[in-house]
Amino acid sequence: MDYEVYRKVWESHVPIEFNLDGASENQTPYYSMLPRASYLCLHIPKVLRYFSQTSGGELVEIDAEAAWLEYNSVPLKTYYPIGVLFDMHKPKNAQVWTVNVRTSPRPPECHNVSKDVMERMFMQAVKEADYLKHKGEVINSMKAEQHVQLWKAVSQYNFDGLWAVIKPLMECSPTAPFFHIPIRLYVVGEPSFRQKAISPYDDGKQLVFSDAILRLAPNLIGQNGVEASHDFVCHGIPVPLNTPLVYLAKNLSYPDNFVHVIATPKG
């Protein structure tokens, strides 16, 4: 695990414009640079506080339980990392991603995710990822306080606090290799991600990213593993098809320890 690489990935932010549905013409949008490694549900309260005051200074009540987010008529899964949502939904030629804040009745498929619920979902993902990589040995050996520190570091955007506890989860060695790579592929236009248990080695040979795509979405790549119909990005960074899977897991995993890759059609 490379400290400088992971820190640069952690420090990446994305520009988002929030608009309140049904707001007056005088209401200006809320603009923010948000960390890719964070979650929208952690930032919604601040967005709502901004919109709770009109341009005339009159307070308006916005029910946080009823508020939900959507882009282009698609409800957003606020429990996905912000970087994943940004790479999935932002138009290629746009500089800023525009998100709409809705207060109308919530669609059945759009669930309210509180900070406490997000914490449980995050830790469940970390445990799943470690089970794939280390058969759960690392996460199970950590103290309860370290679990708390891990989420606290993410929710409070504290890299030093994160680094202190996440490093053992991201490491491997010749004597203690990764058993599988925790990777999720989001194909733009599909309702959910694709995931399989993918080993980073085959008969001692180190496998690369194209090998994972051949397992997850063989229709997106030629059998030679060189040509692809889609572009693949992680943290907004293009992922070369010949990137070793172990490198991805050690350096480009999100704090939940999964490598989240978005596939968008070329052109």
Stockholm file with secondary structure:
# STOCKHOLM 1.0

chainA/1-267         MDYEVYRKVWESHVPIEFNLDGASENQTPYYSMLPRASYLCLHIPKVLRYFSQTSGGELVEIDAEAAWLEYNSVPLKTYYPIGVLFDMHKPKNAQVWTVNVRTSPRPPECHNVSKDVMERMFMQAVKEADYLKHKGEVINSMKAEQHVQLWKAVSQYNFDGLWAVIKPLMECSPTAPFFHIPIRLYVVGEPSFRQKAISPYDDGKQLVFSDAILRLAPNLIGQNGVEASHDFVCHGIPVPLNTPLVYLAKNLSYPDNFVHVIATPKG
#=GR chainA/1-267 SS CCHHHHHHHHTCEEEEEEEETTCCTTCCCEEEEEETTSBHHHHHHHHHHHHTBCTTSCBCCCCTTTCEEEETTEECCTTSBHHHHHHHHSCTTCSSEEEEEECSCCCTTCCCCCHHHHHHHHHHHHHHHHHHHHTTHHHHHSCHHHHHHHHHHHHTTCHHHHHHHHHHHHCCCSSSCCSSBCEEEEETTSSSCBCCCBCSEETTEECBHHHHHHHHCGGGBCTTSSCBSEEEEETTEECCTTCBHHHHHHHSCCTTSCEEEEEEECC
#=GC SS_cons         CCHHHHHHHHTCEEEEEEEETTCCTTCCCEEEEEETTSBHHHHHHHHHHHHTBCTTSCBCCCCTTTCEEEETTEECCTTSBHHHHHHHHSCTTCSSEEEEEECSCCCTTCCCCCHHHHHHHHHHHHHHHHHHHHTTHHHHHSCHHHHHHHHHHHHTTCHHHHHHHHHHHHCCCSSSCCSSBCEEEEETTSSSCBCCCBCSEETTEECBHHHHHHHHCGGGBCTTSSCBSEEEEETTEECCTTCBHHHHHHHSCCTTSCEEEEEEECC
//
